[in-house]
Amino acid sequence: MPKYYVESGWVRMILDARNAEQAAVKSLQRCRERQAEIYAEPPSEIIRDAEAVQWQLADQIRVNETGFSGKDGETFDTVEIVAMWQGYAFTWH
């Protein structure tokens, strides 16, 4: 499986996935399981909001095969990824 660099909000992770969309869904799953690492010190109100919804993702999830902040990746709306995740729930364990 290809390796994808996923970043959104304060989260950055590298995942193996079949495609960019699956990598975005996996990132949501990891955040929901609180397995994602946060790479910045967010302001306290953002931490509070992230804890309330139990993940740290922003409104969009950027997925790239060449590295973080790459220009040739794909961008997904987090709300759409949540809907996909609900349909896929737990199929990659």
LOBA-162536 format. One record per residue: residue number from 1; residue in one letter; x, y, z of N, C-alpha, C in turn. Coordinates in Angstrom, 2 decimals. Atoms other than C-alpha are relative to their C-alpha. Layout:
BEGIN
drenfi num->NUM; residuo->a; npx->X; npy->Y; npz->Z; capx->X; capy->Y; capz->Z; cpx->X; cpy->Y; cpz->Z $
...
***
This chain:
BEGIN
drenfi num->1; residuo->m; npx->0.84; npy->-1.18; npz->0.00; capx->0.00; capy->0.00; capz->0.00; cpx->0.88; cpy->1.25; cpz->0.00 $
drenfi num->2; residuo->p; npx->-0.75; npy->-1.26; npz->0.00; capx->1.20; capy->3.54; capz->-0.68; cpx->0.00; cpy->0.67; cpz->1.38 $
drenfi num->3; residuo->k; npx->-0.12; npy->-0.77; npz->-1.23; capx->2.31; capy->5.83; capz->2.14; cpx->-0.55; cpy->1.40; cpz->-0.26 $
drenfi num->4; residuo->y; npx->0.59; npy->-1.33; npz->0.14; capx->0.34; capy->9.07; capz->2.66; cpx->0.35; cpy->0.85; cpz->1.21 $
drenfi num->5; residuo->y; npx->-0.24; npy->-1.01; npz->-1.03; capx->1.19; capy->12.19; capz->4.63; cpx->-1.31; cpy->0.74; cpz->0.18 $
drenfi num->6; residuo->v; npx->1.31; npy->-0.59; npz->-0.27; capx->-1.97; capy->13.48; capz->6.29; cpx->0.19; cpy->1.11; cpz->1.02 $
drenfi num->7; residuo->e; npx->-0.05; npy->-1.09; npz->-0.97; capx->-2.32; capy->16.84; capz->8.00; cpx->-1.31; cpy->0.77; cpz->0.01 $
drenfi num->8; residuo->s; npx->1.23; npy->-0.76; npz->-0.19; capx->-5.23; capy->18.77; capz->9.41; cpx->0.05; cpy->0.62; cpz->1.39 $
drenfi num->9; residuo->g; npx->-0.06; npy->-0.66; npz->-1.31; capx->-5.35; capy->21.33; capz->12.17; cpx->1.35; cpy->-0.21; cpz->0.63 $
drenfi num->10; residuo->w; npx->-1.24; npy->0.22; npz->-0.74; capx->-2.76; capy->20.36; capz->14.75; cpx->0.56; cpy->-1.40; cpz->-0.20 $
drenfi num->11; residuo->v; npx->-0.36; npy->1.40; npz->0.16; capx->-2.46; capy->16.78; capz->13.51; cpx->0.82; cpy->-0.22; cpz->-1.27 $
drenfi num->12; residuo->r; npx->-0.77; npy->0.48; npz->1.14; capx->0.18; capy->15.26; capz->11.22; cpx->0.26; cpy->-1.48; cpz->0.23 $
drenfi num->13; residuo->m; npx->-0.29; npy->1.43; npz->-0.12; capx->0.52; capy->11.55; capz->10.55; cpx->0.34; cpy->-0.58; cpz->-1.36 $
drenfi num->14; residuo->i; npx->-0.36; npy->0.73; npz->1.21; capx->1.92; capy->9.13; capz->8.01; cpx->-0.71; cpy->-1.34; cpz->0.08 $
drenfi num->15; residuo->l; npx->0.82; npy->1.21; npz->-0.01; capx->-0.38; capy->6.26; capz->7.05; cpx->0.17; cpy->-0.78; cpz->-1.29 $
drenfi num->16; residuo->d; npx->0.12; npy->0.84; npz->1.18; capx->-0.46; capy->3.32; capz->4.67; cpx->-1.48; cpy->-0.12; cpz->-0.32 $
drenfi num->17; residuo->a; npx->1.40; npy->0.09; npz->0.42; capx->-3.68; capy->3.28; capz->2.67; cpx->-0.06; cpy->-0.34; cpz->-1.48 $
drenfi num->18; residuo->r; npx->0.19; npy->0.32; npz->1.42; capx->-5.09; capy->2.14; capz->-0.67; cpx->-0.04; cpy->1.24; cpz->-0.86 $
drenfi num->19; residuo->n; npx->0.11; npy->-1.25; npz->0.74; capx->-5.78; capy->5.74; capz->-1.70; cpx->-0.08; cpy->1.16; cpz->0.99 $
drenfi num->20; residuo->a; npx->0.01; npy->-1.21; npz->-0.84; capx->-5.88; capy->9.33; capz->-0.40; cpx->-1.26; cpy->0.08; cpz->0.86 $
drenfi num->21; residuo->e; npx->1.26; npy->-0.05; npz->-0.76; capx->-9.53; capy->9.09; capz->0.64; cpx->0.05; cpy->-0.95; cpz->1.20 $
drenfi num->22; residuo->q; npx->-0.11; npy->0.94; npz->-1.11; capx->-8.87; capy->5.99; capz->2.75; cpx->0.96; cpy->0.53; cpz->1.06 $
drenfi num->23; residuo->a; npx->-0.94; npy->-0.59; npz->-0.96; capx->-5.90; capy->7.77; capz->4.35; cpx->-0.69; cpy->1.07; cpz->0.84 $
drenfi num->24; residuo->a; npx->0.75; npy->-1.02; npz->-0.74; capx->-8.19; capy->10.67; capz->5.32; cpx->-0.94; cpy->-0.65; cpz->1.01 $
drenfi num->25; residuo->v; npx->0.91; npy->0.70; npz->-0.91; capx->-10.72; capy->8.26; capz->6.83; cpx->0.78; cpy->-0.64; cpz->1.14 $
drenfi num->26; residuo->k; npx->-0.83; npy->0.59; npz->-1.04; capx->-7.97; capy->6.43; capz->8.72; cpx->0.48; cpy->1.06; cpz->1.00 $
drenfi num->27; residuo->s; npx->-0.46; npy->-1.05; npz->-0.91; capx->-6.71; capy->9.73; capz->10.12; cpx->-1.11; cpy->0.38; cpz->0.97 $
drenfi num->28; residuo->l; npx->1.13; npy->-0.29; npz->-0.88; capx->-10.18; capy->10.47; capz->11.48; cpx->-0.14; cpy->-1.10; cpz->1.05 $
drenfi num->29; residuo->q; npx->0.10; npy->1.12; npz->-0.94; capx->-10.32; capy->7.01; capz->13.05; cpx->1.07; cpy->0.09; cpz->1.07 $
drenfi num->30; residuo->r; npx->-1.09; npy->-0.10; npz->-0.98; capx->-6.94; capy->7.49; capz->14.71; cpx->-0.24; cpy->1.15; cpz->0.98 $
drenfi num->31; residuo->c; npx->0.30; npy->-1.12; npz->-0.89; capx->-8.00; capy->10.87; capz->16.07; cpx->-1.11; cpy->-0.37; cpz->0.97 $
drenfi num->32; residuo->r; npx->1.10; npy->0.43; npz->-0.86; capx->-11.21; capy->9.39; capz->17.41; cpx->0.50; cpy->-0.95; cpz->1.09 $
drenfi num->33; residuo->e; npx->-0.59; npy->0.92; npz->-0.98; capx->-9.12; capy->6.72; capz->19.14; cpx->1.08; cpy->0.69; cpz->0.83 $
drenfi num->34; residuo->r; npx->-1.03; npy->-0.81; npz->-0.68; capx->-6.80; capy->9.51; capz->20.39; cpx->1.39; cpy->-0.57; cpz->-0.19 $
drenfi num->35; residuo->q; npx->-1.33; npy->0.51; npz->0.32; capx->-3.81; capy->7.92; capz->18.68; cpx->0.79; cpy->0.99; cpz->-0.85 $
drenfi num->36; residuo->a; npx->-0.69; npy->-0.99; npz->0.83; capx->-2.92; capy->11.01; capz->16.66; cpx->0.91; cpy->0.85; cpz->0.88 $
drenfi num->37; residuo->e; npx->-0.92; npy->-0.88; npz->-0.71; capx->0.04; capy->13.14; capz->17.68; cpx->-0.26; cpy->1.43; cpz->-0.42 $
drenfi num->38; residuo->i; npx->0.18; npy->-1.42; npz->0.28; capx->-0.38; capy->16.89; capz->17.94; cpx->1.38; cpy->0.63; cpz->-0.08 $
drenfi num->39; residuo->y; npx->-1.34; npy->-0.54; npz->0.25; capx->2.61; capy->18.80; capz->16.52; cpx->0.13; cpy->1.48; cpz->0.28 $
drenfi num->40; residuo->a; npx->-0.09; npy->-1.41; npz->-0.36; capx->1.89; capy->22.28; capz->17.84; cpx->-0.72; cpy->0.19; cpz->1.33 $
drenfi num->41; residuo->e; npx->0.67; npy->-0.31; npz->-1.25; capx->0.77; capy->23.85; capz->21.07; cpx->-1.19; cpy->0.90; cpz->-0.29 $
drenfi num->42; residuo->p; npx->1.17; npy->-0.82; npz->0.33; capx->-2.78; capy->25.00; capz->20.36; cpx->-0.42; cpy->0.88; cpz->1.17 $
drenfi num->43; residuo->p; npx->0.54; npy->-0.84; npz->-1.07; capx->-4.39; capy->27.83; capz->22.30; cpx->-0.99; cpy->-0.81; cpz->0.84 $
drenfi num->44; residuo->s; npx->0.81; npy->0.79; npz->-0.93; capx->-6.34; capy->26.61; capz->25.32; cpx->-1.45; cpy->-0.17; cpz->-0.46 $
drenfi num->45; residuo->e; npx->1.40; npy->0.16; npz->0.43; capx->-9.77; capy->27.27; capz->23.76; cpx->-0.12; cpy->-1.05; cpz->-1.11 $
drenfi num->46; residuo->i; npx->0.02; npy->1.04; npz->1.04; capx->-8.86; capy->25.02; capz->20.80; cpx->0.14; cpy->-1.37; cpz->0.65 $
drenfi num->47; residuo->i; npx->-0.12; npy->1.27; npz->-0.72; capx->-7.76; capy->22.27; capz->23.19; cpx->-1.34; cpy->-0.37; cpz->0.60 $
drenfi num->48; residuo->r; npx->1.31; npy->0.27; npz->-0.60; capx->-11.09; capy->22.58; capz->24.99; cpx->-0.97; cpy->-0.49; cpz->-1.07 $
drenfi num->49; residuo->d; npx->0.90; npy->0.39; npz->1.08; capx->-13.00; capy->22.39; capz->21.69; cpx->0.37; cpy->-1.37; cpz->-0.55 $
drenfi num->50; residuo->a; npx->-0.44; npy->1.31; npz->0.51; capx->-10.90; capy->19.43; capz->20.48; cpx->-0.39; cpy->-1.11; cpz->0.96 $
drenfi num->51; residuo->e; npx->0.39; npy->1.01; npz->-0.98; capx->-11.55; capy->17.56; capz->23.72; cpx->-1.50; cpy->-0.22; cpz->-0.02 $
drenfi num->52; residuo->a; npx->1.46; npy->0.13; npz->0.03; capx->-15.26; capy->18.26; capz->23.43; cpx->-0.45; cpy->-0.90; cpz->-1.14 $
drenfi num->53; residuo->v; npx->0.40; npy->0.83; npz->1.14; capx->-15.47; capy->16.62; capz->20.01; cpx->0.90; cpy->-1.23; cpz->-0.17 $
drenfi num->54; residuo->q; npx->-0.89; npy->1.14; npz->-0.08; capx->-12.67; capy->14.12; capz->20.76; cpx->0.91; cpy->-0.19; cpz->-1.22 $
drenfi num->55; residuo->w; npx->-1.05; npy->0.06; npz->1.01; capx->-10.46; capy->14.89; capz->17.78; cpx->0.53; cpy->1.39; cpz->-0.25 $
drenfi num->56; residuo->q; npx->-0.69; npy->-1.26; npz->0.16; capx->-8.12; capy->17.62; capz->16.68; cpx->0.06; cpy->0.46; cpz->-1.45 $
drenfi num->57; residuo->l; npx->-0.06; npy->-0.34; npz->1.42; capx->-8.83; capy->17.90; capz->12.95; cpx->-0.64; cpy->1.35; cpz->-0.29 $
drenfi num->58; residuo->a; npx->0.57; npy->-1.27; npz->0.46; capx->-9.54; capy->21.18; capz->11.18; cpx->-1.15; cpy->-0.30; cpz->-0.97 $
drenfi num->59; residuo->d; npx->1.12; npy->0.16; npz->0.93; capx->-12.30; capy->21.75; capz->8.60; cpx->0.38; cpy->-0.79; cpz->-1.24 $
drenfi num->60; residuo->q; npx->-0.46; npy->0.75; npz->1.16; capx->-10.16; capy->20.16; capz->5.89; cpx->1.16; cpy->-0.91; cpz->0.38 $
drenfi num->61; residuo->i; npx->-1.08; npy->0.95; npz->-0.19; capx->-7.81; capy->17.19; capz->5.72; cpx->0.81; cpy->-0.03; cpz->-1.29 $
drenfi num->62; residuo->r; npx->-0.88; npy->0.02; npz->1.17; capx->-4.83; capy->17.42; capz->3.34; cpx->0.77; cpy->-1.31; cpz->-0.03 $
drenfi num->63; residuo->v; npx->-0.66; npy->1.29; npz->0.15; capx->-3.40; capy->14.16; capz->2.01; cpx->0.94; cpy->0.09; cpz->-1.20 $
drenfi num->64; residuo->n; npx->-1.01; npy->-0.12; npz->1.04; capx->-0.21; capy->13.91; capz->-0.02; cpx->0.92; cpy->-1.22; cpz->0.04 $
drenfi num->65; residuo->e; npx->-0.92; npy->1.13; npz->0.04; capx->2.10; capy->11.10; capz->-1.16; cpx->1.47; cpy->0.42; cpz->0.06 $
drenfi num->66; residuo->t; npx->-1.39; npy->-0.44; npz->0.07; capx->5.24; capy->13.26; capz->-1.30; cpx->0.51; cpy->0.66; cpz->1.27 $
drenfi num->67; residuo->g; npx->-0.44; npy->-0.63; npz->-1.24; capx->5.35; capy->14.84; capz->2.16; cpx->-1.02; cpy->0.99; cpz->0.51 $
drenfi num->68; residuo->f; npx->0.89; npy->-1.00; npz->-0.57; capx->3.69; capy->17.33; capz->4.44; cpx->0.11; cpy->1.31; cpz->-0.76 $
drenfi num->69; residuo->s; npx->0.08; npy->-1.30; npz->0.68; capx->2.63; capy->20.63; capz->2.87; cpx->0.36; cpy->-0.08; cpz->-1.48 $
drenfi num->70; residuo->g; npx->-0.25; npy->0.14; npz->1.43; capx->3.09; capy->19.25; capz->-0.62; cpx->-1.11; cpy->0.66; cpz->-0.81 $
drenfi num->71; residuo->k; npx->0.96; npy->-0.72; npz->0.84; capx->1.33; capy->20.99; capz->-3.50; cpx->-0.86; cpy->-0.91; cpz->-0.86 $
drenfi num->72; residuo->d; npx->0.72; npy->0.86; npz->0.93; capx->0.14; capy->17.95; capz->-5.44; cpx->-0.96; cpy->-0.97; cpz->0.67 $
drenfi num->73; residuo->g; npx->0.87; npy->0.91; npz->-0.72; capx->-2.04; capy->16.29; capz->-2.81; cpx->-1.48; cpy->0.30; cpz->-0.22 $
drenfi num->74; residuo->e; npx->1.45; npy->-0.19; npz->0.04; capx->-5.78; capy->16.10; capz->-2.28; cpx->-0.47; cpy->0.60; cpz->1.31 $
drenfi num->75; residuo->t; npx->0.59; npy->-0.59; npz->-1.20; capx->-7.93; capy->18.04; capz->0.17; cpx->-1.44; cpy->-0.48; cpz->0.12 $
drenfi num->76; residuo->f; npx->1.34; npy->0.50; npz->-0.27; capx->-11.07; capy->16.63; capz->1.77; cpx->-0.65; cpy->0.84; cpz->1.10 $
drenfi num->77; residuo->d; npx->0.73; npy->-0.64; npz->-1.08; capx->-13.75; capy->18.33; capz->3.84; cpx->-0.17; cpy->-1.01; cpz->1.13 $
drenfi num->78; residuo->t; npx->0.07; npy->0.91; npz->-1.14; capx->-13.67; capy->16.82; capz->7.32; cpx->-1.41; cpy->-0.54; cpz->0.20 $
drenfi num->79; residuo->v; npx->1.39; npy->0.44; npz->-0.16; capx->-17.48; capy->16.66; capz->7.44; cpx->-0.30; cpy->-1.16; cpz->-0.95 $
drenfi num->80; residuo->e; npx->0.21; npy->1.09; npz->0.96; capx->-17.50; capy->14.49; capz->4.30; cpx->0.75; cpy->-1.26; cpz->0.43 $
drenfi num->81; residuo->i; npx->-0.77; npy->1.15; npz->-0.48; capx->-14.79; capy->12.24; capz->5.77; cpx->-0.70; cpy->-0.65; cpz->1.18 $
drenfi num->82; residuo->v; npx->0.77; npy->0.56; npz->-1.12; capx->-16.86; capy->11.82; capz->8.94; cpx->-1.14; cpy->-0.86; cpz->-0.53 $
drenfi num->83; residuo->a; npx->1.10; npy->0.78; npz->0.60; capx->-19.81; capy->10.67; capz->6.80; cpx->0.52; cpy->-1.30; cpz->-0.60 $
drenfi num->84; residuo->m; npx->-0.59; npy->1.22; npz->0.56; capx->-17.54; capy->8.21; capz->4.96; cpx->0.40; cpy->-0.96; cpz->1.11 $
drenfi num->85; residuo->w; npx->-0.45; npy->0.82; npz->-1.13; capx->-16.08; capy->6.97; capz->8.24; cpx->-1.18; cpy->-0.72; cpz->0.63 $
drenfi num->86; residuo->q; npx->1.18; npy->0.63; npz->-0.58; capx->-19.56; capy->6.29; capz->9.57; cpx->-0.45; cpy->-1.19; cpz->-0.84 $
drenfi num->87; residuo->g; npx->0.34; npy->1.11; npz->0.88; capx->-20.17; capy->4.08; capz->6.55; cpx->1.05; cpy->-1.10; cpz->0.03 $
drenfi num->88; residuo->y; npx->-1.09; npy->0.97; npz->0.01; capx->-16.76; capy->2.40; capz->6.74; cpx->0.28; cpy->-0.59; cpz->1.38 $
drenfi num->89; residuo->a; npx->-0.40; npy->0.21; npz->-1.40; capx->-16.60; capy->2.22; capz->10.55; cpx->0.65; cpy->-1.36; cpz->0.27 $
drenfi num->90; residuo->f; npx->-0.78; npy->1.11; npz->-0.52; capx->-13.93; capy->-0.16; capz->11.75; cpx->0.29; cpy->-1.11; cpz->-1.02 $
drenfi num->91; residuo->t; npx->-0.27; npy->1.04; npz->0.99; capx->-13.28; capy->-2.01; capz->8.47; cpx->1.49; cpy->-0.25; cpz->-0.19 $
drenfi num->92; residuo->w; npx->-1.43; npy->0.16; npz->0.25; capx->-9.47; capy->-1.63; capz->8.67; cpx->0.76; cpy->-0.53; cpz->1.19 $
drenfi num->93; residuo->h; npx->-0.72; npy->0.53; npz->-1.18; capx->-8.63; capy->-3.39; capz->11.92; cpx->0.58; cpy->-1.35; cpz->-0.31 $
***
